[in-house]
Amino acid sequence: MENTDNRPDPDELLASLRDEEEKSKRGKLKIFFGMCAGVGKTYTMLKTARSEKIKGTDILIGYIETHNRKETEELVEGIELIPRKIIKYNNSQVQEMDLDAIIARKPETVLVDELAHTNAPGSRHAKRFQDVLEILENGINVYTTLNVQHLESRSDTVAQITGIIVRETLPDEIFENADEVELVDLTTGELLQRLSEGKVYSAERSREAIDNFFRKGNITALREMALRIVADRVDKQLHDYMQHKRIRGPWKSGMHLLVAIDYSPNSTRLLRWAKNLSYSMGAVIQGLYVETLHKLTPRERAQLDKNIKLAKQLGIKFRIITNIDIVKAIVEFAQKENVTHIIVGKPRIRTLQSMLRLGNFVNRLIRYSGNIDVYILGSDSRSKDKFREKVSIPSFTSNLRQYLIVSLIIALSTVGFYLVKDIAGYQVVSFGLLFLVSILAIFYGTGPILLAATLSALIWDFLFIPPQFTLHIEQPEDMLMLVMFFTIALLNGILTSRVRHQEKKIRVREERTNALYQLTRDLSTTSGILEVSKIADRYIKKYFNLDCSIMLKNDSNLLENQNIHDDTIIRLSENELSIAAWVYRHSTKAGKYTDTLPSTGYTFYPLTGSNENMGVIAVQHMQILTQGEEQFWEAFISQISGKYEREYLRNASKKAYILNESDKHYKTLFNSISHEFRIPVSTIL
């Protein structure tokens, strides 16, 4: 019997053909990659361009930086150059690449130097690599240059080696998805010789550069990094080729990494290190943040959003889950996702909560991880506050008003208990105060409850336990009772506050789930594009409190505004309509709080269905959405987009049915007429 084990999977084959078809429509990206400035990336790119021009390729320069190097400027001569665009910024003029002119000219290949460059404010995109992506989407090939220090995952390592923080970086996925990478390499001695001869910078700048960035050890380390990255890329390409061609290899794939982060700045280094590890191991990687009872401060929330954004830039899939126990949450998630390696940072700060638990975070994680390997990454940062390196107090986010209210309630209750102390006895008063602290925990956070428990214990000791009006306690049982009172009041209050906090999170999650269910139900029972738009507008206003403008494509593949209600519809300017058209063409969000055309007051989201883009929705955000709100919003948009696509398909099906029936009637009528004419014509003949 013939062996069919090596027979290709139809689904994989179809997906591969679909990917190849999509790639064939896009332009090809070639990166001239080097360890640092001065190795000859721009020179090599221009030589390659001249060779292609001799072969008949329609090639031009979109942006080039010769740095006044004579041999580089000579290579520019004879190649068509797109004039740069002038952008006014802070009473000065800045020259940038003219993206629209390149797309309108539509050459076969365009040269774009310095891929990691940051564009001037007022440009369409914040970064030049975003300009390059748009050029590629228009079917134009791009030659570009890049240094190793501009890769997002390598920026921290470069900063440690050279002592210089690199500000201009780009996501690793741009480099990973490039169609071709050519390494431009020089030995350390040759590069230093070029510097000393003034072929890279001027004589004065060269001396300064050699003393700072271009030290021999720095260059050697950067060269090793560049060579290793390119070698890893070649190895990955070989691995992908063998999988695509179903060639049996001596290794097994299936490595799956999980990197757990928090709201600490050290998580950025952890993410980059994990990405480097996954690239070297050829492993799949995803990130995780465990949301606990800790209420984030605005600074911690901003840092967490920054960490999650960095994870997405590095191409790491990210998940947010809620659990009181971080260790159990990480391990359970890893087991469900078939993770082989867990990567966490070394905790440098001990919290009160961690000290109350048995064992620290790292030991518990290793104990519960089972056969999953655990990598612990340390931090080289040094805090100025030596005390906070060892112990940090819990974060109390309640406002001053809550502390004052709790203190007032305890004071008023104390007056009432004091009036009945002779009748009830001081032991009964303790139960009343304990009950009061438990009630307060339902309405207030950890800080006010800690204050209430402390005040209650001190007041009970001072006013009620004999001898009165002193903190002295004569009876041992009274001392034990006071200690037990304070402990029970504190624990009971904190546990009640924790349950209340958890209940709030569950309620928010339930409300969002119910909102998606209600939206899905209403969309499923609605027909007609206008009715879908009305439902979408109503739900967005109800759950996000946002006015929106929905623009859908027409038969001419142009955007049309849906007139849901003319009284409150958003009126967009010509510039904003052009942004909406760009979002529709590229299926990428743009506008406020994004890196693309952020100067406008609106955020534009594409209504992307399963197969095509249906239109654009414009909203006016008052603030940046949190990660949970953003996921909720994306789920909303996904449901609405899917319904629009189904309505368009239904309309297309109706049109096809009408055309088919019309064709049938036409054929029947034609056959009848031809039959009636056939007999007279035969008689005449």
GUKOL-660283 format. One record per residue (C-alpha): residue in three letters; y, x, z. Coordinates in steps of 0.2 Angstrom, whole numbers, plus 5000, padded with zeros to 4 digits. Last residue first. Layout:
ALAYXZ
...
***
This chain:
LEU514848064758
ILE515847914762
THR514347834771
SER514047994781
VAL515947994786
PRO515847814791
ILE514247844802
ARG514848004811
PHE516547944816
GLU515847834830
HIS514747974836
SER516148094836
ILE517247974847
SER515847944859
ASN515448134861
PHE517248174864
LEU517448044877
THR515948104886
LYS516448284885
TYR518248244891
HIS517548134905
LYS516348284911
ASP517848404910
SER518948294921
GLU517548284933
ASN517448474934
LEU519248484935
ILE519348364950
TYR517948454959
ALA518848624957
LYS520448544963
LYS519548474978
SER518648644982
ALA520348734981
ASN521048604993
ARG519548635005
LEU519648825003
TYR521548815008
GLU521048705023
ARG519748825028
GLU520948975027
TYR522248885037
LYS520948845050
GLY520449025051
SER522249085053
ILE522548965068
GLN520949025077
SER521449205074
ILE523249175079
PHE522649105096
ALA521449245099
GLU522849375095
TRP523949285108
PHE522649285122
GLN522349475118
GLU524249505119
GLU524349405135
GLY523049505143
GLN523749675137
THR525549625143
LEU526749555130
ILE528349645128
GLN529849545132
MET530949405125
HIS529849375110
GLN530549285095
VAL529149225084
ALA528749245065
ILE527149185058
VAL526549255041
GLY525349185027
MET523549155022
ASN522949335021
GLU521249355013
ASN519349355017
SER519049305035
GLY520849245038
THR522349345042
LEU523949255047
PRO525049405048
TYR526149425063
PHE528049455062
THR529049495078
TYR530849445078
GLY532549515083
THR532549645069
SER532749835073
PRO530849865074
LEU530549885056
THR528749955059
ASP528350035075
THR528149875084
TYR529149785099
LYS530249695086
GLY529649685068
ALA528049715060
LYS526249655061
THR525049715047
SER524249615033
HIS525049725020
ARG525749605008
TYR526049465021
VAL526949585032
TRP528049645018
ALA528449475014
ALA528949435032
ILE530049595032
SER530949525016
LEU531149365025
GLU531949455039
ASN533149545027
GLU533649385019
SER533949305036
LEU532749185045
ARG533249015052
ILE531948975065
ILE531548785065
THR532248685079
ASP533048535071
ASP532048555054
HIS530448505062
ILE528848565054
ASN529548615038
GLN528348755034
ASN529248905026
GLU528548955009
LEU527849135005
LEU527349184988
ASN525649184980
SER526249084965
ASP525048934972
ASN525948944988
LYS525749065003
LEU526149005021
MET527649045032
ILE527648985050
SER529248995060
CYS528949005079
ASP529848945094
LEU529049025110
ASN528548955127
PHE526949045126
TYR525648905131
LYS526648755126
LYS527748825112
ILE526248905104
TYR525248745106
ARG526548635098
ASP526848755083
ALA525048775079
ILE524748585080
LYS526248555068
SER525648695056
VAL523848615056
GLU524648445052
LEU525648525038
ILE524048605031
GLY523048445030
SER521548395040
THR521448395059
THR519848365070
SER519348545070
LEU521148605074
ASP521148485089
ARG519548555096
THR519948735093
LEU521648715101
GLN520948625116
TYR519548765118
LEU520848905116
ALA521948825130
ASN520348795141
THR519948975140
ARG521749025143
GLU521848905158
GLU520148975165
ARG520749155164
VAL522349105173
ARG521349015186
ILE520149155188
LYS521549275191
LYS522349165203
GLU520749145213
GLN520549325214
HIS522249335222
ARG521849195234
VAL520149275238
ARG521049445242
SER522349355253
THR520949275263
LEU520049445264
ILE521649525270
GLY522049395283
ASN520349385290
LEU520249575291
LEU521949595300
ALA521649445312
ILE519949505316
THR520449685319
PHE522049625329
PHE521049505340
MET519649625343
VAL520749755349
LEU521649625360
MET519949565367
LEU519349735371
MET521049765381
ASP520849595389
GLU519049635394
PRO519649805401
GLN520849715413
GLU522449795417
ILE523349795401
HIS525149875399
LEU526249825385
THR527449745397
PHE528349575398
GLN526849495407
PRO525549585418
PRO524449495412
ILE524249455394
PHE525449325387
LEU527149395383
PHE526949575379
ASP525049575373
TRP525149415363
ILE526849475356
LEU526049645351
ALA524449565343
SER525449435334
LEU526749565327
THR525349675320
ALA524349525312
ALA525949455304
LEU526549625298
LEU524749655290
ILE524849475283
PRO526649515275
GLY525949665267
THR524349595260
GLY525149445251
TYR525749275256
PHE525249095255
ILE523349085260
ALA523549235271
LEU524849125282
ILE523449005287
SER522349145293
VAL523749225303
LEU524049055311
PHE522249035316
LEU522349205325
LEU523949155334
GLY523148995340
PHE521549085345
SER522549215355
VAL523449065363
VAL521849005370
GLN521549165379
TYR523249155387
GLY522948995396
ALA523148815389
ILE524148735402
ASP525248885408
LYS525348945390
VAL526048785384
LEU527948835382
TYR527449005377
PHE526348945363
GLY527848845355
VAL529048995357
THR527749115349
SER527548985334
LEU529449005331
ALA529349195331
ILE527749205320
ILE528549085308
LEU530149195308
SER529149355305
VAL528249275290
ILE529849215282
LEU530649385284
TYR529149475276
GLN529149345262
ARG531049375259
LEU530849565258
ASN529749545242
SER527949565241
THR527249715231
PHE526449815244
SER525449955237
PRO524150025248
ILE524550195257
SER524050355247
VAL523150495255
LYS522750675249
GLU523950705235
ARG525150585243
PHE525350695258
LYS525750855247
ASP527150765239
LYS527650885225
SER526150835215
ARG525150965205
SER524350925188
ASP522851015183
SER521750865183
GLY519850855184
LEU518650775171
ILE517050705178
TYR515650665165
VAL514250545170
ASP512550535162
ILE511750365162
ASN509950365168
GLY510450285184
SER512350255186
TYR512250185204
ARG512150355213
ILE513350445201
LEU514650305202
ARG514450305221
ASN514750495223
VAL516250485211
PHE517150345220
ASN516950405238
GLY515550365250
LEU515350205260
ARG516950105259
LEU518450105271
MET519050275263
SER519150195246
GLN520250045252
LEU521450165262
THR521750255246
ARG521250435242
ILE522250525229
ARG521450655217
PRO520150555209
LYS519250655196
GLY519450565180
VAL517950465172
ILE516850485157
ILE515250385156
HIS513850445144
THR512350345136
VAL513150175135
ASN512050035130
GLU513449905130
LYS512649795144
GLN512149955154
ALA513950025153
PHE514749865158
GLU513649855173
VAL514050035178
ILE515950015176
ALA515949855186
LYS514849915199
VAL516050065202
ILE517649965201
ASP517149845214
ILE518349695215
ASN518049655196
THR519049605181
ILE518749665164
ILE519849745151
ARG519049815135
PHE519649945122
LYS518950015106
ILE519550195104
GLY520350235087
LEU521450375095
GLN523050255092
LYS522050115101
ALA521750225116
LEU523650285116
LYS524150095117
ILE522950075131
ASN523750225140
LYS525550165137
ASP525149985143
LEU524450065159
GLN525950165161
ALA527150015159
ARG526049915171
GLU526150055184
ARG528050065183
PRO528249875184
THR527149885199
LEU525349835197
LYS524549705209
HIS522849785216
LEU521549655217
THR520549745203
GLU520749755184
VAL519449875177
TYR520049965162
LEU518750015149
GLY518750125133
GLN517550145119
ILE516650285110
VAL515350305097
ALA514650475096
GLY514650615083
MET514550745097
SER516050845092
TYR517050685088
SER516550595104
LEU517050755114
ASN518750765106
LYS519050575110
ALA518450595128
TRP519750745130
ARG521150635122
LEU520750485133
LEU520650595149
ARG522350675145
THR523150505144
SER522250445159
ASN523150575170
PRO524750465169
SER523850345180
TYR523650165177
ASP521750165175
ILE520450235164
ALA518650225161
VAL517950315146
LEU516250255139
LEU515250355126
HIS513850305115
MET512650425107
GLY511550335095
SER511050465082
LYS509450555082
TRP509250735074
PRO507950815062
GLY508550715047
ARG507850585036
ILE508850545021
ARG509350365020
LYS510650395006
HIS512050325017
GLN511350405033
MET511250575025
TYR513050555018
ASP513650505035
HIS512850655043
LEU513550775030
GLN515250695032
LYS515150715051
ASP514650905049
VAL516150925037
ARG517350845050
ASP516650955064
ALA516951115053
VAL518751055050
ILE519051025068
ARG518251195073
LEU519251285061
ALA520851205067
MET520451245085
GLU519951425082
ARG521551445073
LEU522551365087
ALA521751485100
THR522051635089
ILE523851585086
ASN524151565105
GLY523351735109
LYS524351825096
ARG526051745102
PHE526851635090
PHE527551505102
ASN528651605113
ASP529051795109
ILE528551785091
ALA529551625089
GLU531151715096
ARG530951865085
SER530651755070
ARG532151645074
GLU533251805073
ALA532451865057
SER532551695048
TYR530951595048
VAL529251595039
LYS529451735026
GLY530551845038
GLU529551995036
SER529051995055
LEU528451815053
ARG527451855038
GLN526652005047
LEU526251885062
LEU525351775050
GLU524351915042
GLY523851985059
THR523251815065
THR522151785050
LEU522751655038
ASP522051485034
VAL522451335023
LEU521051205026
GLU520851075013
VAL520550895019
GLU519950765007
ASP519750575008
ALA520750555024
ASN519950435036
GLU519750565050
PHE521550625048
ILE522250455049
GLU521050405063
ASP521750545074
PRO523350445077
LEU524950545073
THR525950665084
GLU527850715085
ARG528250755103
VAL527250925105
ILE527450995122
ILE527651185122
GLY526751295135
THR525751365121
ILE523951345127
GLN524151195139
ALA525351115126
VAL524051135113
THR522751055123
ASP523850905127
SER524250885109
ARG522450895102
SER521950705103
GLU523650655095
LEU523450775081
HIS525150855078
GLN524551025085
VAL523351045071
ASN524651055058
LEU524850935044
THR525250935025
THR525250795012
TYR524550754995
VAL524550564991
ASN523650464978
ILE524550294973
GLY523550134974
ASN524950034982
GLU523950034998
LEU524050224998
ILE525950214997
GLU525950105012
LEU524850225022
VAL526050365017
ASP527550275024
GLN526550245040
PHE526150435041
ARG528050455040
LYS528350375057
ALA529450235064
HIS529250135048
ARG530650035038
SER531950165042
GLY533450115053
PRO533150245066
ALA532650415057
ASN530850445053
THR529750545064
HIS528750675055
ALA526850685057
LEU526450695038
GLU527550845035
ASP527650855016
VAL527350705005
LEU526850744987
VAL526450604975
THR525050564964
GLU524750444950
PRO526550394949
LYS527150214954
ARG529050234950
ALA529350074960
ILE528150134975
ILE529150304975
ALA530850214974
ASP530350104989
LEU529850245000
ASP531350344998
MET530950495009
GLU532350525022
GLN534050615023
VAL535050585038
GLN536950545038
SER538050545053
ASN539150425063
ASN537650395075
TYR536450355061
LYS536750325042
ILE535250335031
ILE535250425015
LYS533750405004
ARG533050564996
PRO532950584977
ILE531250574969
LEU530850744962
GLU529850774945
ILE529050944945
GLY529751084934
GLU530451184948
VAL529651154965
LEU528551304963
GLU530051424963
GLU530651344979
THR529051394988
GLU529251574982
LYS531051584988
ARG530751515005
ASN532351415009
HIS531351305022
THR530451225007
GLU530351055014
ILE529650925002
TYR529750735000
GLY529250614986
ILE528750754974
LEU527950704958
ILE526250694949
ASP525750604933
THR524150704930
GLY524050794913
LYS522950944917
ILE524451054918
LYS525150934931
GLU523550954942
SER523751144942
ARG525651114947
ALA525051004961
THR523851124968
LYS525151264968
LEU526351144977
MET525051104990
THR524651284993
TYR526451324996
THR526651175007
LYS525151235018
GLY525651415018
VAL525151485035
GLY526951475041
ALA526851335053
CYS525351305063
MET523451295063
GLY523351225045
PHE522851065036
PHE523251025018
ILE522850835018
LYS522250735003
LEU522350555003
LYS521650444989
GLY522550284984
ARG521850114988
LYS520950004976
SER519350114975
LYS519250114994
GLU519149924995
GLU517649924982
GLU516850064991
ASP516949965007
ARG516249814999
LEU514749914991
SER514349985008
ALA514449815017
LEU513249745003
LEU512049895005
GLU512049875024
ASP511649695022
PRO510249725010
ASP509449855021
PRO508849995010
ARG506950025008
ASN506450185018
ASP505150095028
THR504350015012
ASN502850125010
GLU501750064996
MET500050005000
***
